[in-house]
């Protein structure tokens, strides 16, 4: 869970960044300074869970660094993956609904 919002979606970044590596794990990443700048600038986009398809996304790196409107969230949302997994197999959301056609 600690890596979730560090995991990168950009196929042009090294695999270490795509898996959210940091510290010693990142030493094998061969990204240059430009790619590293993009990775850091895209953090706000990684913090945004929902993709808004009706919003312009053709940002340049300088725009992302300036946190322009619609370029993501300053902080990642609070998540509870363990709780979600713990609820799997529990009562479905449709309990009490009458099945259609029966």
Protein Blocks (a to p, Z undefined) as FASTA:
>chain_A
ZZmmmpcfbfkbcfklmnopahjllmmpccdfklmmmmmmmmmmmmpmbacfkbcfkbcf
klmmnopghiacfbdcdddfklmmmmgoiacfkgoiacehZZ
